[in-house]
């Protein structure tokens, strides 16, 4: 398992995004279908939930936070930075500027109060299209986790919703349950 893709399809939209992103390095920016979304404030509760999820997987898997994630099928109009990305442990020690979405096993997004539809609608389609086996939405607005699985085109064929405090079962190859007892609502 070695990722070869170092940069996404270069479109004019991607070049403009990269210039914007370089000019404002302290902001969290993503591009979805050519639209740029900027998060100016990351709250400590958001960061705490990211750590809660990532810390449960890091011993066995290669876990990344906010890594530039690209997929050729997004045609150079989308660059995502998931809160948590999980790939096979063989990627430990790699230093890629862009990580190929089709090598990721699980992505997790903690829903932001400012743009919840990005995590709950737009990214569902993007991650499914890239074939990412699991997409976990941690939603502190409603106190629930939603796990999507079995990607098919721009959709997932299966989903499982759990309340904060209930375990989230992750199928193979992850083969574990995420403890959500430390998650809380905004």
N, C-alpha and C positions, 0 to 999 in steps of 0.2 A: 504494500500500500504506500505508494509515493505520489504525492500531488505534483503535477507538472505546471499547472496554470499559475503564472505569476501576475498576470494583469487581465482585467476583463476586456471584453470586446470594446475597442476604442471607438466611441461615437463622439460627435460634437457635444452631446449632452454630458457624457462622462468626462470629457476634458474640462468643460465649464464647472462641473461639480468638483473635480479634483482641484481646480484653481480656487474655488470658493472655500473648500475644506482646508486647503493649505493656508489661506489667509486668516482663518479663524480656528486655530488649533485647540483652543480651550472649550470649544463647543462640540456637542455630539450631533453630527449631521448624517443623514441617510438620504438616499434617492430611491423613490419608488415610482416606476413608470414615468421617469423624467421630472417628477416633482421632488424638490428638496424639502426635507423636514429637519428642523433644527430644535434641539432641546437645549435650553440654556441653563436649567437648574436640575441637578440630580440630587434628590433628597437622600438623607441618610437612611430612611426607611426603605427606599428603593434599593440602595446599595446593600443594605443588610439582607434583603430577600435574595438578591443575586448571590451573595456569599453563602446563604443558607442552602441554596440549591447546588451551587458549584462545589462546595466543600464535601458534599456527600458522594461525589463522583470522581474527584481528582485523584484518589489513590489508585484507581484501576484504569482510568481513561485519560486521554489528552483533553483537558478542559481549557477553553479560551473564553475571555470576556471581551466583548466589543471588537472582535476581529473583523476586518474588511472581508465580507463574504460575497463571492461572485459566482455567477452561473452563466454559461454561454447562452442558454435558453432564455435569459432575461434580455438578450439582445443589446447590451450596453446601456440600458435605461434604468437599471436598478443596481444599487450597491447597498447591502444591508450590514448592520453591525449588531448582531444579536447580543442580548445581555449575557447569555451563556450559550456556548457551542461545545458539543462533545464529539470527538473523533477517536479513532482507534489509537491505542497507546503507542503504536509505532511512530506516530508523528511527534512525540516528545523530542525536543531539541531542534525542531525545524524553525526556520526563520523566514517565513514567506510574508511578503507584503500583502498579498491577497490569498485568501483560503478558498478553495473550490467547494461550493455548497454540496456538490454531489458526493463528497467524501465525509460529510457530517452525518452522524447518527441521530443526534438530538439537538434541537435548539430550544431555548427557553427564553421567553420575554416576560418581564414584569410590566404589567400594563401601566402606562403613565396617565395621569389625570388630564394632561393637556391634549393628547391625541390618542384616545383609547381605540378608535377605529383602525389605526395603523396596525396595532398588534392583534386585534380581534377579527379583522376582515381582510385588509390588504395583504398582510404578511402570510396569512393562511394560504392564499393562492400562490404566492411566490415560493414558499417553502415546499408546498405540495408539488408544484411544477418541477422543482429541483430534485424531487425524489427523496427528500429528507424523511427518514422513517418515522421520526417522532417530533411533534411540535407541542411543547408545553406552554400554555398561557397561564401565568400566575396573576390573578386579578385581585389586588388588594382593595379595589373599589367595592366589590361584592363579596370578598372573602372566599373565593373559589379558585380551583385549578381546573383547567380544561386540557386534556391530553388528546391530541389528534394522532392517528396512526393509519397505516395502509394508504400511502399516497397513490393517487390515480389522476393523472392530468393536473388540473388546477384545483383539485379537491382531495380531501381525505375521506376514505370510506368508513372510518370508525372514529368514534370519540368517546371519551369517558370524563364525566364531570365529578369532582369531589369537593367537599367543603374543606377549608383550612382545618387542620387537625387530623384529617383522615389521610392514610398513606396513598400515594399515587403509584400503582404498579407499572413498571417499565418492562416490556417484553424483551425478547432476545434481539440483539446480542447483549443488551445491557443487563437483563435478568436481575433486577433489583426493585425495591420499593423506595420511593422518596418519602422521607419523613417531613410532613408539613406543619408539625405542631409549633414551630417557631415563627410561622407566618402570621401576619396580622393585617387588619384593614387600615386604610388611610384615615 
